[in-house]
Every structure is written in structure tokens, then in C-alpha cells.
Amino acid sequence: MYEKLKVVLRNTQNNNTKDLFFNIREHHVAQNWATALITDYINTDAILEKQFMMHGWIFDENNPNARTVDFMCRELNFHINRINDYCQSKKINYFIDMSFDSNTVDQEQLNEIHHHFEILIGQIWNVSSYYNMFDQDHQFSVNNLNWLCHEIESKLRGIDAFNDKRSSSSIVVCMKPIVRYDLIESNGDYDYFEMKDLEFGQVRMHYAQTGKTHREAYHDNDEDIYDSNISGIRYLSGEFDINLKNKIKSDEELLLQWEDFKDWITQKGLDVNDKTLSLGFTVLADMDKTGMPESEFEIMQELWKYDDILSIGVLDAQGNIFEKSWEYTWQDWYNQRKTPLINNSTI
């Protein structure tokens, strides 16, 4: 039995660290997730995708590792240009006529660029013919349309929340290479999805596929996305997301919102009772808040001091710990991947 998840945060300016612990739930999906985290990522040479990690994070302005909306818009423009240049040089009939500015970027634009990503990549189970036309370096640019889009979304929400003295942050743990396992209805793998909002500090199952969940498409009011790119979670991986958002609505308001979501699902011609749509969240673990302030905002004021994940570990019931460190920063990893694109910018 696996009992604890340990995540060590690091401040890359002074190398201070902070240990976070989460109590892993006993149900079989949570235990299978912990097994996958150890087997596929901690005990291997897997890479932690640090560029797509701290969402809605309020960085210290003087931190050179900070990821601002302005930076992310400029990077999104860079990758759009690389894709357009590549398509022109290879006579691929595709062009993205978009440019992003941190002063004007909005959800409608982000939905549109995410739609370009969907067209270029397809789904895990039905990869787009376009994607296979790109070399590995330019596939990296295609993937950045998705990563930067979602990160800008979360950053804008995070800034608005911070101005209201609350948090809209999360930590998204993505790995490379991804190892996925099919969820199987007859095994009860879908039985732990619940249509209710996550609590602060809960660890949820990661969306280890492309597109958006039904809840995300509903929340983003995304009219650009194809229905084929809206799908519930189909796979379990050792990846995970940590919810660090404060609830701002009453339980009654949240319940009404979920009822409205169910109506939206029905209007899509889907059955809200179909478990395989995974219309909610599966909680894998809960934060151990021992020694932390009572106020969630005060907890985040402490956590925002850290801009990196240094290591991840899992503790079992016998006290054994399976742990791995990733010493590099997001800049180290991102710049290594970006350099070939800079060098070949005149394809």
C-alpha cells in the first residue's frame, strides 16, 4: 500500500526547498497511479516537463525563472512563425494567421489557437496527418501551441485571483516519454469520477491525452473546438495535477453550476450517466496541511516563493521511499529544445 506523495519545491534563486506531503487514497485507481508514478517515471530516466508546470503561479518579479504573460505571448508567436515557415518550405497547405500581445490576449484568441493545435495534432488514438509531416523539432512547436495556450489561460486567471487575495494556481506534472494505461469500465476504473469541485490541495488524475475534457470546454465556452476533441479521461498515467485554487462560490452556487454543466452535456446529445465520459474529477491524494497556516491564501503566499519542482517521491506503508530528483530548471530544458528551431529559422 502506498501512503504518501512527497513533492519537493525549490527556489532557484537561493536553493531553499519546501517539502509538501499528500495522503494517497486507498482506492485501487489511486494505488495504480502511485505504482505507475514509481515504475514509469521515478525508477526510469523520464524527463519532467518543467516548462509546463506552475500554472497560475505568482512569481517574484525579480525571479529570472518567472514566466510572464508577455514572455508566453512572445514564445507563442515564435512557434507560430516556425510552424508557418516550415509549412511554406515543405509545401504543406496550412497557415496560422494569428499574433499574440499580452495587452490584448483573451479567451477567444486562446480557444482559436487551441483549435489550430487540435487540427495539427489530432487525438492520441487518431493522430492528424499534418503532425506526421513535421520533423521532431517542429512537432515541439506544435505542442507549444497547446502548452502556452493553457498556461496563458491559467496565468490570466491567477493574476485576477491574486488581485482578489485568493489563489487560482495549480501544479501540473507532465512527463516524457508518457506511459499510458487504458481505463477499463469493468474494473471499476471510472467509479471514482465525481461531479463536484476539487478541494484545495487535492491531487487529481492528469489528462494524459490531447484535446479538452467536457468540463474544460464548458468552462472555456469553447465554440471553436471540434466535438471529436472533447473527451473524458481515457488513460491512467503516473502524471498528476495538484489543485491549489480557492473556492469563491458557495456550495449552492457550485451545485447549480454542475447542474448547468449536466444540461450542457445533454444538449451535446450525451448521457450524463455514462461513466466512460469521466464527467468530473478522480481524486488521488489530499494535502497534509500539518503545520501550515489555516488560510489557503497564506499557504500560497509561502508556496509562491518556490518556482520549481526539485524531486518527487512516494512512501509506502513500510516506510520505504521511492524518489527521484530533476536538477535542471525549465529554462535549461526549454532552451535546449528551442535552439534547433532558432538555428534553422530560415528553413
The 8 nearest C-alpha neighbors of each residue, nearest first, counted from 0:
[[1, 316, 315, 2, 30, 25, 317, 314],
 [2, 0, 315, 316, 314, 3, 30, 23],
 [1, 3, 23, 315, 316, 314, 22, 0],
 [4, 2, 22, 314, 23, 21, 313, 1],
 [5, 3, 313, 21, 20, 312, 314, 23],
 [4, 6, 20, 312, 311, 19, 313, 3],
 [5, 7, 311, 19, 18, 310, 8, 312],
 [8, 6, 18, 310, 309, 17, 308, 19],
 [7, 9, 308, 17, 16, 307, 309, 305],
 [10, 8, 16, 307, 305, 15, 309, 308],
 [9, 11, 305, 14, 15, 306, 12, 13],
 [12, 10, 14, 13, 9, 306, 307, 305],
 [13, 11, 10, 14, 62, 15, 63, 64],
 [12, 14, 15, 11, 10, 9, 16, 305],
 [15, 13, 10, 11, 12, 9, 16, 305],
 [16, 14, 10, 13, 9, 17, 11, 305],
 [15, 17, 9, 8, 10, 14, 7, 18],
 [18, 16, 8, 7, 19, 9, 15, 305],
 [17, 19, 7, 6, 8, 20, 16, 5],
 [18, 20, 6, 5, 7, 17, 21, 287],
 [21, 19, 5, 287, 4, 286, 3, 6],
 [22, 20, 286, 4, 285, 287, 3, 284],
 [21, 23, 3, 285, 284, 2, 286, 24],
 [24, 22, 284, 2, 3, 283, 21, 4],
 [23, 25, 284, 283, 26, 29, 22, 30],
 [24, 26, 30, 27, 23, 29, 0, 2],
 [27, 25, 29, 28, 24, 30, 283, 191],
 [26, 28, 30, 29, 31, 25, 188, 32],
 [29, 27, 31, 30, 26, 32, 188, 283],
 [30, 28, 283, 32, 31, 27, 26, 24],
 [29, 31, 27, 33, 32, 28, 34, 26],
 [32, 30, 34, 28, 29, 33, 27, 35],
 [31, 33, 29, 35, 237, 30, 34, 28],
 [34, 32, 36, 30, 35, 31, 29, 37],
 [33, 35, 31, 37, 32, 36, 38, 30],
 [34, 36, 237, 32, 38, 37, 33, 39],
 [237, 37, 35, 33, 40, 34, 39, 38],
 [38, 36, 41, 34, 35, 40, 42, 39],
 [37, 39, 35, 42, 36, 40, 34, 41],
 [40, 38, 35, 36, 37, 43, 41, 42],
 [41, 39, 45, 43, 36, 42, 37, 38],
 [40, 42, 37, 323, 43, 322, 36, 38],
 [43, 41, 38, 40, 37, 39, 44, 323],
 [44, 42, 40, 45, 41, 39, 38, 37],
 [43, 45, 46, 40, 42, 41, 39, 175],
 [46, 44, 40, 43, 175, 176, 174, 47],
 [45, 47, 175, 174, 48, 44, 176, 325],
 [46, 48, 174, 49, 173, 175, 45, 325],
 [49, 47, 173, 174, 50, 51, 46, 175],
 [48, 50, 329, 52, 51, 47, 328, 332],
 [49, 51, 329, 48, 52, 333, 330, 332],
 [52, 50, 49, 48, 146, 53, 171, 150],
 [51, 53, 171, 49, 170, 50, 172, 54],
 [54, 52, 170, 56, 169, 171, 51, 55],
 [55, 53, 169, 56, 168, 153, 170, 150],
 [54, 56, 154, 157, 168, 153, 167, 156],
 [55, 57, 54, 168, 53, 58, 157, 303],
 [58, 56, 303, 55, 59, 157, 158, 161],
 [57, 59, 65, 56, 60, 303, 62, 306],
 [58, 60, 62, 61, 57, 304, 65, 303],
 [61, 59, 62, 58, 65, 63, 57, 67],
 [62, 60, 59, 63, 65, 58, 64, 12],
 [61, 63, 64, 59, 65, 60, 58, 12],
 [62, 64, 65, 61, 60, 12, 66, 59],
 [65, 63, 62, 66, 330, 306, 11, 329],
 [66, 64, 62, 63, 58, 67, 59, 60],
 [65, 67, 70, 64, 68, 71, 58, 69],
 [68, 66, 70, 69, 65, 71, 154, 58],
 [67, 69, 71, 70, 101, 72, 151, 66],
 [68, 70, 101, 72, 67, 71, 73, 100],
 [71, 69, 67, 73, 68, 72, 74, 66],
 [70, 72, 74, 68, 73, 69, 75, 67],
 [73, 71, 75, 69, 99, 74, 70, 100],
 [74, 72, 76, 70, 71, 75, 69, 77],
 [75, 73, 77, 71, 76, 72, 70, 78],
 [74, 76, 72, 78, 77, 73, 71, 79],
 [77, 75, 79, 73, 74, 78, 98, 80],
 [78, 76, 74, 80, 75, 79, 73, 81],
 [77, 79, 81, 140, 75, 80, 76, 82],
 [80, 78, 76, 82, 81, 77, 83, 75],
 [81, 79, 83, 77, 78, 82, 84, 76],
 [80, 82, 78, 84, 79, 83, 85, 77],
 [83, 81, 85, 79, 80, 84, 86, 78],
 [82, 84, 80, 86, 85, 81, 94, 79],
 [85, 83, 81, 87, 82, 86, 80, 88],
 [84, 86, 82, 88, 87, 83, 89, 81],
 [87, 85, 91, 83, 89, 84, 88, 90],
 [86, 88, 90, 84, 85, 89, 83, 91],
 [87, 89, 85, 86, 90, 84, 346, 91],
 [88, 90, 86, 91, 87, 85, 84, 132],
 [91, 89, 87, 88, 86, 92, 85, 93],
 [92, 90, 86, 89, 93, 87, 88, 85],
 [91, 93, 90, 86, 94, 87, 89, 129],
 [92, 94, 91, 86, 95, 83, 87, 90],
 [95, 93, 83, 96, 92, 86, 82, 87],
 [96, 94, 97, 83, 79, 93, 115, 82],
 [97, 95, 94, 98, 79, 83, 80, 112],
 [98, 96, 95, 99, 79, 112, 76, 108],
 [97, 99, 76, 100, 96, 79, 75, 72],
 [98, 100, 72, 104, 76, 101, 97, 73],
 [101, 99, 102, 103, 104, 72, 98, 69],
 [100, 102, 69, 104, 103, 68, 72, 99],
 [103, 101, 100, 104, 69, 99, 68, 105],
 [102, 104, 100, 101, 105, 99, 108, 106],
 [105, 103, 101, 100, 102, 99, 108, 106],
 [106, 104, 108, 107, 103, 109, 152, 155],
 [105, 107, 109, 108, 110, 152, 104, 219],
 [106, 108, 110, 109, 105, 111, 221, 104],
 [109, 107, 111, 106, 110, 105, 112, 104],
 [108, 110, 106, 112, 111, 107, 148, 113],
 [109, 111, 113, 107, 108, 112, 221, 106],
 [112, 110, 114, 108, 109, 113, 223, 107],
 [111, 113, 115, 109, 114, 110, 108, 116],
 [114, 112, 116, 110, 115, 111, 145, 109],
 [113, 115, 117, 111, 112, 116, 224, 223],
 [116, 114, 112, 118, 113, 117, 119, 111],
 [115, 117, 113, 119, 114, 118, 144, 120],
 [118, 116, 114, 121, 120, 115, 119, 113],
 [119, 117, 115, 116, 121, 120, 114, 127],
 [120, 118, 116, 129, 117, 130, 127, 121],
 [119, 121, 127, 130, 117, 118, 126, 116],
 [122, 120, 127, 126, 117, 118, 125, 119],
 [123, 121, 125, 126, 124, 209, 120, 228],
 [122, 124, 125, 126, 208, 209, 121, 120],
 [123, 125, 122, 126, 121, 208, 209, 127],
 [126, 124, 122, 123, 121, 127, 120, 128],
 [127, 125, 121, 122, 123, 120, 124, 128],
 [128, 126, 121, 120, 129, 130, 119, 125],
 [129, 127, 130, 131, 126, 132, 119, 120],
 [128, 130, 127, 132, 119, 131, 120, 133],
 [131, 129, 120, 132, 127, 119, 128, 133],
 [130, 132, 133, 129, 128, 127, 134, 126],
 [133, 131, 129, 130, 134, 128, 91, 89],
 [134, 132, 131, 130, 137, 138, 135, 129],
 [133, 135, 137, 136, 138, 132, 131, 130],
 [134, 136, 138, 137, 139, 133, 140, 131],
 [137, 135, 139, 138, 134, 340, 339, 140],
 [136, 138, 140, 139, 134, 135, 133, 141],
 [137, 139, 141, 135, 140, 136, 133, 134],
 [138, 140, 137, 142, 136, 141, 143, 135],
 [141, 139, 137, 143, 78, 138, 142, 144],
 [140, 142, 138, 143, 139, 144, 116, 137],
 [143, 141, 139, 144, 140, 145, 138, 146],
 [142, 144, 146, 140, 145, 141, 147, 139],
 [145, 143, 142, 141, 147, 146, 148, 116],
 [146, 144, 143, 148, 142, 147, 113, 116],
 [145, 147, 143, 149, 148, 144, 150, 51],
 [148, 146, 150, 149, 143, 144, 145, 151],
 [147, 149, 145, 151, 150, 146, 109, 144],
 [150, 148, 152, 151, 146, 147, 153, 145],
 [149, 151, 147, 153, 152, 148, 54, 154],
 [150, 152, 154, 148, 153, 149, 147, 68],
 [153, 151, 149, 150, 155, 154, 148, 156],
 [152, 154, 55, 156, 150, 151, 155, 54],
 [153, 155, 55, 157, 151, 156, 152, 150],
 [156, 154, 158, 157, 152, 153, 151, 159],
 [155, 157, 153, 159, 154, 158, 160, 167],
 [156, 158, 55, 167, 154, 160, 155, 159],
 [157, 159, 161, 155, 160, 156, 154, 162],
 [160, 158, 156, 162, 157, 161, 155, 163],
 [159, 161, 157, 165, 163, 162, 158, 166],
 [162, 160, 164, 158, 165, 163, 159, 166],
 [161, 163, 159, 160, 164, 158, 165, 157],
 [164, 162, 160, 161, 165, 159, 166, 158],
 [165, 163, 161, 162, 160, 296, 166, 159],
 [164, 166, 160, 161, 296, 163, 245, 167],
 [167, 165, 244, 160, 245, 168, 161, 296],
 [166, 168, 244, 157, 160, 55, 156, 245],
 [169, 167, 55, 243, 244, 54, 56, 166],
 [168, 170, 242, 243, 54, 241, 53, 171],
 [169, 171, 53, 241, 52, 240, 54, 172],
 [170, 172, 240, 52, 173, 239, 169, 241],
 [171, 173, 239, 238, 240, 52, 170, 174],
 [174, 172, 48, 238, 47, 171, 175, 239],
 [175, 173, 47, 46, 48, 177, 176, 45],
 [176, 174, 177, 46, 45, 47, 48, 173],
 [175, 177, 174, 45, 178, 46, 40, 39],
 [176, 178, 175, 174, 179, 236, 207, 173],
 [177, 179, 236, 176, 39, 180, 237, 175],
 [180, 178, 236, 235, 234, 177, 181, 207],
 [179, 181, 235, 234, 236, 182, 178, 233],
 [182, 180, 234, 233, 183, 235, 179, 236],
 [181, 183, 234, 233, 188, 235, 180, 184],
 [184, 182, 186, 185, 188, 181, 187, 189],
 [183, 185, 187, 186, 188, 189, 182, 275],
 [184, 186, 187, 183, 188, 189, 182, 190],
 [187, 185, 184, 183, 188, 182, 189, 190],
 [186, 188, 190, 184, 185, 189, 183, 191],
 [189, 187, 186, 184, 183, 190, 182, 28],
 [190, 188, 187, 191, 274, 184, 192, 275],
 [191, 189, 187, 188, 192, 274, 184, 193],
 [190, 192, 281, 189, 193, 188, 282, 280],
 [193, 191, 281, 280, 279, 190, 277, 189],
 [194, 192, 279, 280, 195, 191, 281, 278],
 [195, 193, 279, 278, 280, 192, 257, 196],
 [194, 196, 193, 197, 279, 257, 280, 254],
 [197, 195, 198, 194, 253, 280, 279, 246],
 [196, 198, 195, 201, 199, 242, 280, 282],
 [197, 199, 201, 200, 196, 242, 246, 244],
 [198, 200, 243, 244, 201, 242, 245, 197],
 [201, 199, 286, 242, 243, 285, 198, 241],
 [200, 202, 285, 242, 199, 198, 284, 241],
 [203, 201, 241, 284, 283, 240, 282, 285],
 [204, 202, 282, 283, 240, 281, 239, 205],
 [203, 205, 239, 281, 240, 283, 282, 206],
 [204, 206, 239, 207, 240, 238, 203, 236],
 [207, 205, 208, 232, 204, 234, 209, 212],
 [206, 208, 205, 234, 236, 209, 235, 179],
 [209, 207, 206, 123, 210, 122, 234, 232],
 [210, 208, 122, 123, 211, 207, 228, 121],
 [211, 209, 228, 229, 117, 208, 212, 122],
 [212, 210, 229, 215, 216, 228, 230, 213],
 [211, 213, 230, 215, 231, 214, 229, 216],
 [212, 214, 216, 215, 229, 217, 230, 211],
 [213, 215, 217, 212, 216, 218, 278, 279],
 [214, 216, 218, 212, 217, 213, 211, 219],
 [217, 215, 213, 219, 221, 218, 214, 220],
 [218, 216, 214, 220, 215, 219, 213, 221],
 [217, 219, 215, 216, 220, 214, 221, 213],
 [220, 218, 221, 216, 217, 215, 106, 110],
 [221, 219, 217, 218, 216, 222, 215, 110],
 [220, 222, 219, 216, 223, 110, 224, 217],
 [221, 223, 224, 220, 110, 225, 216, 219],
 [224, 222, 221, 114, 111, 110, 225, 113],
 [223, 225, 114, 222, 221, 226, 228, 110],
 [226, 224, 227, 228, 223, 229, 114, 222],
 [225, 227, 229, 228, 224, 230, 267, 223],
 [228, 226, 225, 229, 230, 224, 122, 210],
 [229, 227, 210, 226, 225, 230, 211, 224],
 [230, 228, 211, 226, 212, 227, 213, 210],
 [231, 229, 212, 213, 228, 211, 232, 276],
 [230, 232, 276, 277, 212, 233, 213, 278],
 [231, 233, 234, 206, 277, 230, 212, 276],
 [234, 232, 182, 181, 231, 235, 275, 208],
 [235, 233, 181, 180, 182, 179, 232, 207],
 [234, 236, 180, 179, 182, 181, 32, 237],
 [237, 235, 179, 238, 178, 35, 180, 32],
 [236, 36, 238, 35, 32, 33, 239, 39],
 [239, 237, 236, 172, 173, 205, 174, 36],
 [238, 240, 205, 172, 204, 203, 171, 237],
 [241, 239, 171, 203, 202, 170, 205, 172],
 [240, 242, 202, 170, 169, 201, 243, 200],
 [243, 241, 169, 200, 201, 244, 199, 202],
 [244, 242, 169, 199, 168, 200, 241, 167],
 [245, 243, 167, 166, 168, 199, 242, 246],
 [246, 244, 166, 165, 199, 247, 167, 243],
 [245, 247, 248, 244, 198, 199, 249, 196],
 [246, 248, 245, 249, 165, 244, 253, 250],
 [249, 247, 246, 252, 253, 250, 251, 245],
 [248, 250, 252, 251, 253, 247, 246, 254],
 [249, 251, 253, 252, 254, 248, 255, 246],
 [250, 252, 254, 249, 253, 255, 248, 256],
 [253, 251, 255, 249, 254, 250, 248, 256],
 [252, 254, 256, 250, 255, 251, 248, 249],
 [253, 255, 251, 257, 256, 252, 250, 258],
 [256, 254, 258, 252, 253, 257, 259, 251],
 [257, 255, 259, 253, 258, 254, 260, 252],
 [256, 258, 260, 254, 259, 255, 261, 253],
 [259, 257, 255, 261, 260, 256, 254, 262],
 [260, 258, 256, 262, 257, 261, 255, 263],
 [259, 261, 257, 263, 258, 262, 256, 264],
 [260, 262, 264, 258, 263, 259, 257, 265],
 [261, 263, 259, 265, 260, 264, 266, 258],
 [264, 262, 260, 266, 261, 265, 259, 267],
 [265, 263, 261, 267, 262, 266, 269, 260],
 [264, 266, 262, 268, 269, 267, 263, 261],
 [267, 265, 263, 268, 264, 262, 269, 261],
 [268, 266, 264, 265, 269, 263, 262, 226],
 [269, 267, 265, 266, 264, 270, 263, 271],
 [268, 270, 265, 267, 264, 271, 266, 273],
 [269, 271, 272, 273, 265, 268, 264, 276],
 [272, 270, 273, 269, 261, 264, 265, 278],
 [271, 273, 270, 274, 276, 269, 275, 278],
 [272, 274, 270, 271, 275, 276, 277, 269],
 [273, 275, 276, 277, 189, 272, 190, 278],
 [274, 276, 277, 273, 189, 184, 231, 233],
 [275, 277, 231, 274, 278, 273, 230, 232],
 [278, 276, 231, 275, 274, 279, 192, 232],
 [279, 277, 276, 194, 231, 192, 213, 214],
 [280, 278, 194, 193, 192, 277, 195, 281],
 [279, 281, 192, 193, 282, 203, 194, 278],
 [280, 282, 192, 191, 203, 204, 283, 193],
 [283, 281, 203, 202, 284, 280, 204, 201],
 [282, 284, 29, 203, 202, 24, 23, 281],
 [283, 285, 23, 202, 22, 24, 21, 201],
 [286, 284, 201, 21, 22, 200, 202, 287],
 [287, 285, 21, 200, 288, 201, 20, 22],
 [286, 288, 21, 20, 289, 22, 285, 19],
 [289, 287, 291, 286, 290, 292, 20, 200],
 [288, 290, 291, 287, 292, 286, 20, 293],
 [291, 289, 288, 292, 287, 293, 298, 19],
 [290, 292, 288, 289, 293, 298, 294, 297],
 [293, 291, 294, 298, 297, 290, 295, 288],
 [294, 292, 295, 291, 297, 298, 288, 296],
 [293, 295, 297, 296, 292, 298, 291, 299],
 [296, 294, 298, 297, 299, 293, 245, 292],
 [295, 297, 299, 298, 294, 165, 300, 166],
 [296, 298, 300, 294, 299, 295, 292, 301],
 [297, 299, 295, 296, 301, 300, 292, 302],
 [300, 298, 302, 296, 301, 297, 303, 295],
 [301, 299, 297, 303, 298, 302, 296, 304],
 [300, 302, 299, 298, 303, 304, 297, 305],
 [301, 303, 299, 304, 300, 305, 298, 8],
 [304, 302, 305, 300, 301, 299, 57, 58],
 [305, 303, 302, 301, 10, 306, 59, 300],
 [306, 304, 10, 9, 303, 302, 307, 8],
 [307, 305, 10, 9, 304, 11, 303, 58],
 [308, 306, 9, 8, 305, 309, 10, 11],
 [309, 307, 8, 9, 310, 7, 6, 306],
 [308, 310, 325, 7, 324, 8, 9, 326],
 [311, 309, 324, 7, 323, 308, 325, 6],
 [312, 310, 6, 322, 5, 323, 7, 324],
 [311, 313, 322, 5, 321, 4, 323, 320],
 [312, 314, 4, 321, 320, 3, 5, 322],
 [315, 313, 320, 3, 319, 2, 1, 318],
 [314, 316, 1, 2, 317, 318, 319, 0],
 [315, 317, 318, 0, 2, 1, 314, 319],
 [318, 316, 315, 319, 314, 0, 1, 320],
 [317, 319, 315, 316, 314, 320, 2, 1],
 [318, 320, 315, 314, 317, 321, 316, 313],
 [321, 319, 314, 313, 322, 312, 318, 315],
 [320, 322, 313, 312, 314, 37, 319, 41],
 [323, 321, 312, 311, 41, 320, 313, 310],
 [322, 324, 41, 310, 311, 312, 325, 321],
 [325, 323, 310, 309, 326, 311, 322, 41],
 [324, 326, 309, 327, 310, 323, 47, 308],
 [325, 327, 324, 309, 328, 310, 308, 307],
 [326, 328, 325, 331, 329, 332, 330, 309],
 [329, 327, 331, 330, 332, 326, 49, 307],
 [328, 330, 49, 50, 332, 331, 333, 327],
 [331, 329, 333, 328, 332, 334, 64, 50],
 [332, 330, 328, 329, 334, 333, 327, 335],
 [333, 331, 329, 335, 330, 334, 336, 328],
 [334, 332, 330, 336, 335, 331, 329, 337],
 [333, 335, 337, 336, 331, 332, 330, 338],
 [334, 336, 332, 333, 337, 338, 331, 339],
 [335, 337, 333, 334, 338, 332, 339, 136],
 [336, 338, 334, 340, 335, 339, 333, 341],
 [337, 339, 341, 340, 335, 336, 334, 342],
 [340, 338, 342, 341, 337, 343, 336, 136],
 [339, 341, 343, 338, 337, 342, 344, 136],
 [342, 340, 338, 344, 339, 343, 337, 345],
 [341, 343, 339, 340, 344, 338, 345, 337],
 [344, 342, 340, 346, 341, 345, 339, 338],
 [343, 345, 341, 346, 342, 340, 81, 84],
 [344, 346, 343, 84, 342, 341, 81, 85],
 [345, 343, 344, 88, 85, 84, 81, 342]]
